[in-house]
Amino acid sequence: MSKIQNYLSLMVNGNHLPDPANSKIAVAMSGGVDSSVAIYVLKELGYEVFGITAWLLSGSGKCCDNGVVDAVKVCDQLGVQHHAVDLRQAFADGIIKDFHESYARGETPIPCISCNNDMKWGSLLQYSLENLGATHLASGHYAKLSFDESTSNYDLHRPVEAKKDQSYMLWGLNQEQLAKTIFPLADFTKEQIREIAELGDLCVAKKEESQDICFVSNGMTNSEYLTRILGEKEGPIILASTGEELAKHTGSFNYTYGQRKGLKIAYKEPLYVTKIDSDANIVYVGTKEELLSQKAVGNRVNMTAKVNLDDKNSFEALTKIRYNSKPSLARVYMDSLDSDYLEVEFKEPVEAVTPGQAMVFYDPVDTAKVLGGAWIDGVSVL
């Protein structure tokens, strides 16, 4: 058995896959290695596939300048169709506008989660199903799906590749979307994906990854971009414990909770951003201890798994408050599982709970299983 056949066997044994005879799969393609390997392995398994790319930006950007071109090249190489869907206006009116407004409110948004929810598994999936005859949408995300026959529920899990785990970015997908989703890379490491790309002689096999925000122009920092959009607005940086003004800033949107670097303040001990009052244009700073929070509240809740509430209308979960944060044990309180609002109480205080970020809940026993999530709306500081 060849190496590529071994990899395909691994994919078949480890994934919840539909019957190839009754499937037509749209593969969301960015022009990168991951999505290119996704369409390659599905085709090798005998699926009818085509590539589809969301056209999100006018002019140059980090994905739309050469991403569509590379996606087309891969599809040509594989002998399959490629479609581009013009979502520029929806992306500008939704994702980009919300990004600007969120920072202006003193939040730190994650546009990639909103893009997954609204663009890829919203408009792109809908277009593929309704206009191109697709039965499923596949992507190069590192995540895993399973189907629980006892609950008739599609469950989202962490992938094998812990370093590339993107389950945090996918908590917003609902059951209808998950039922139409395939994650071909669930059981592969990044090194294996690179090897598969080389074995398949894919033209993007050695292409570097981009992890920056796609609509922020190359060479421009996030601060430079936001200043261009929101304009400079001088305000004070205040020591929260005393009310003393320590310095000036040129826009509260340039700061995030827990930030230490870039404060440019000489003080007897390290200082961190502990609060942002966007209405008053004030940035508050304090010690690391002042970053600790015992509770947080969230809105726009989405539960991907079947959970049971106890007599206190709560459940226990390992909770991530940022993409790179370590999960913390917490109790989650909801009026009902259909509630759009929840409160979280952490067993131990956590640092820098940040409005605009997401809280994602994992099963405390089956720690790879995603239970759901919510957008952080507020913080209760110790």
N, C-alpha and C positions, 0 to 999 in steps of 0.2 A: 504494500500500500504506500502511495506517495505521501509526501509531507502535506500537500494541500488536501488530499483525501482524509488524512488524519485530522486536520483542522475542521473539515466539513463534518466529520463524524462527531467531533466534540461539540460543534454547534447544534447538530440535530439532537444529540442526547441531552443537552443542557437547556434547551429552549422550548417554550410553548409555541409551536409553529402550526400554521394552518396547512391544509391539504393543498399541495401544489396544483392539483388538477382543477381545483375550484377557486384559485386565487390569482389575482393580478395586483402586484405590489408596486406602489409609488414609493420611490426612495428619495427622501429629502436630502439634497446634495448641496454642500457648501463649496465644493471644489477641493476639499481637503482630503487627507489620507483616510480618515475614519469613515466618512460617508462613501468614499469611493470603494473601500474594501467591503462595506455593507452591501452595495449593489453587486459587486463582483461575486461574493460568496453566495448570495441568493440566486444569482443567475447560474452559478455552478451547481446548485442544488436542484435546478430544473424549474425554478419559478419564472413566470412571465413577469418581467420587471420593466420599469422605465424610470428615468431620473426626472426629478422636478426641483426647481430652485426658485425660491422667493426673491424677486427683484425688489429690494428694500430701499435702495438709495439712488439718488441722481448724482452723476459724476463719480469721482474717485472716492474710495473708502477702503476699509480693511477687508471687506469681503466682496463687494460688488464690482470692484475694478477688474479683478482677474478670476474671482471665484466662479462666476457663471461660465467664463471661457474654459476654465479647467474642468468644470463639471461636464460641459459639452464634449471636451476632448476625451474624457473617460468613457462617456456613453458611446461616442463614435468608435472608440477602441473596442468596446464590448459588443458593438452592433445592436444597441438598443436606442430607443427614442429618448429625447430629452425635451422637457417643457419648462419654460420660464413663466412665472405668474407675476404680473405687475401689482405689487402691494405697496408701492412707494407712498401713496397718499395715506393709506391706512396706517402705515408704519410711522409716518410723520405726525399724523393727527393723534395717534394712540401712544406708541412706545416713546418716541422722542419728546413729545409734548409733556407726557407724564414724568419723564426723566427730569426735565427742566423744572416743572412745578414741584416735584418731590424735593429736590435740592433747595428750592426757594422756601419750602416749608420747614427746612432744618432737618430733613430726612436724608438717608443714604440709600438710594434705590438700587435694585438689581434688575436692569432692563432685560437681561437674558431670560429670566423666569417669565416675565410678562410676554416676551416674544414667543417663547415656547407655548404658552397658554393661548395667546390670541392669534399669532401669525402661523406658526408651524402646525400646531394641532387645532387651530381654529380655521383660518382662511385656506391654508394650503391643503389640509386634510379634506375640508369640505369641497374644494375645487376638484381634488383628485377623485373623490367619490362620485360627485355629481356630473362632472364634465369629461372625465378621462376613463371612467369605468373601473377604477381601482376598487379593490376590496379591503386593502390595508395600506397603512403608511409605515415605512421602515425608516430608521435614522441611525446615524453613527454614534448616538449617545451611549455612554457606558452605564447601563442600567439593565435590570433583569425583570421579566414578567413571569408570573405563574397564574394558573387558574385553579381556584379552590372550588371543587365540585360540591362540597358540603354547604358552602355559602353562595355559590354561583357568583363569585367575586374575582375580579382580576386584581392581583396583588403586585405591588411594585417593590422591588428589592434592590439592595446594593449589588454591584457586579463583582466578578472575581478580582478585577484590577482596582484595588483600594485607592491607589494614588490618583486614579482618573474617575473615581465615583461621581456620577452626575445625578444620582437619585434626589439630592437636595434641590436640584434645578427643575425637577419634574413633578413635585408634589401637587401642583395645581391641576393635573390632568384628571378628568372625571372618568367614570366607568365606561361611558359610551366611547370616549376617545381611546382608553386603554384597550378596549375590546377590538379596536381596529389598528392596534400598534404592534410592531415587531422591533425588537432590539437585537440585531444579529451579533453584536460585539459583546454580549453579556458575559461570556465565559472565556474571553481572550484578554491577554495582557497587551499593553501598548507595543512591547517588543514583538509579540506575535503578529500584531496587526501590520507592523512595518515589514515583517518577514513575508506575510501573505501578499502584501502589495508588491514586493519584489518578485515573489514566485509567480505572480500574475502579470509581471512586467508592466504594471500600471504606470502611466506617465507621471503620476503625482507621488510616487513611492518615496521620494526623498524631500518632498515639500515640507517646509517648516510650519509649525503650528502658530496660530495667532490667538492670543487669549485676551486681547484688549477689547474695549467697547467699539463695535464696528463703525458707528457713526461719528466717532471722534477722529479727526483727520490724523494721518500718520505724522509723527513728529510733534504732535501737540499734546500737552499734559491735560489731565482732567480739569485742573484749576484754570488753565489758560482757556480751555473750551468754555467752561461755565462763566468765566469773566466776560468773554466775548458775547455770550448770550444774555446774561443777567446784569452785566455792568458792575463796575466797582462801586462799593458802598461802604465807606469807612465806619467802623464801630469799635467798641471797646472789648478787650479780653479781660475778664474780671475773675479774681480769685474767689471762688464760691464761698469759702468759709468765712471770709472777712468783708467781702464787697469791694476790696481794693482793686483799682484798675492797674493792670500790670503792663499793658501794651495796647496797640491798635491793630486792627485787621482791615482788610479791604473787601470783605464779603463773608458773612457767616456760612455761606454755601461751600466755602473752601475747606470746611472742617467736618470731622465725623467723630462720633463718640469713641473714646479710647485713644484718640490720636495723641502721639507724643512728639514725633518728628515735625519739624517745620513751625513750631510755636515761636521760636526765637525769643525765648524769655529766660533771663538769668535768674535762677531762684535757688534757694538752699537745698531743695530736693526735687526730684523729677516731677513734672506736672503733666497732666493728661486732660483732654477735653472731657468734661463730665456732663455738660448740657449745652444745647444750642437753642436760644430764643430767637427765632427768625423774625418774629413780629417786631421785637425791639432791636434786632440786629446785634445781639450780644452773644459772645462765646464765653462760657464759664469753664474754668479749669480748676483742678484740684489734685489731690494725691491719688495713688492707685487704689487705696482703700475706699475713696469716694466714688469709684466706678462700680462698686459692688451693688448688685441688685438681687433681691429675694423673689420679686414677682415681676411679671410682665403681662400685658394684655395684647390680644391680637384680634384682627377682623378679617373678613373675606376668607372664611374657613373653608377648607376642602379636605374631607376625610376619604382617603383612598381605600382603607381597609375596614372591615367589619370589627367594631370594638363595642364593648359592653360598658355602660356607665354603672358605677356602684350606687349605693343609697345616698351618696353625697353628690351625685351627678358628676362624677369624675372618673378618670382613668390614669394609670401610671405610664410614663413614657420616658425614653431617653430622648432628650431634646437638644437639637443643634440650633444655635442662634445666629450663626454665620456659616458660610460654606466651609471654611477651614477650621471652625471651632470644634473642640472635643465635645461629644455628647454629654449632657448632664442629666442626671435623674431628676424628674419633676413630676408633679401631679397637675393634670390638666382638668379644669372645671368648665363644663358647658351646661346650659339649660337643657339642651337636647342635642342629639347628633345632627340635627338639621340647623342648629344655630349658626349664625354668621359672626358670632362673637365668642371669645373664650378668655379665660384667665389661667395663668400658669404660675405655680409656686414651686420654686426650685428647692431641692433638698439641701443643697449647699449654695451659698451666694455665687453668682456668676459675674464676670466682668463685661462691661460695655454692651449691655442690651441696647440695640440701636433701632430707633424708628425707621421704617422703610425697608429694613432687612426682613428675612423670613424666619419663622420658627418652624422647624420640621421635626416631626415626632416619629420615633422608631420604637418598635416593640422591645421592651426590656428583656424578654426571654429570647425571642428570635430577632437578634439585634440587626439583622440585615433587612428586615421587613419595614417598609414605610407605612405608618399609620395615617398620616395626613400632615397638614400644616396650616399656617395662617401668617398673614403679614403683621409684623410688629407695629402696634399702634401707640403704645405707651409703656412707660417704665416706672416701677416703684423702687426708689433708691433707699438703701438702708439708712 
